Structures are given as C-alpha cells and as structure tokens.
C-alpha cells in the first residue's frame, strides 16, 4: 500500500506530494475541529512519538531502519508509533522498494500548530 497520502478521518486535505519533498503542501492550512485536534494531541502524547517527530524534522526524511537505530525500542514498536502518527495526519510515508521513507506532514503539523495557537 502506497502511503503518500495523509489519511485522515476528517476534513484535512489529502496531499499527493511525495513524502520527501519538504516544501510540498496541499494548500492553505485546514481548520481542525475539536476531535481532530484532540487526535493529534493524543498522538503526540507519548514521548517516543515526540522524539520520532523531532528526528523526522531534523532529517526531513527517514527510513524505518534509521529511526530504529536511534530509538531504544524494537522495529515493531517504531512501526506502531509511526502508524499512530500517520493516522493523526502528522507523518507521511512513501514506499521505496522494500522500505518506507517517512517525513513530517507539513500540512498536518501546520494545522496542529494553528489550532493549538488558537486555544
């Protein structure tokens, strides 16, 4: 399954842009409703997921194996945390052969920042 789209169960726009393109966005920042904001906050409510987002921001893109090498947990645990971040719209993944490259979703992060700042 190619995961280049931000998959969300809300009103956030879907981006067709490649994961590793740091300037690719779907357009204007989407307004998040309370449920979407809470979902993103919950996804960032675990220290390891915050660390993953920080690593992705530093590098702009990472393979799962790169993240596993930096974190004190098993590959399956990193994959589960990445799944949660993807579902929240904060991270995107792009399949590159047998590996998946991950990056922060510029649209998702911008929407989260805007919604959080409006509280």
Order of alpha helices (4+ residues) and beta strands (2+ residues): alpha-alpha-beta-alpha-alpha-beta-beta-alpha
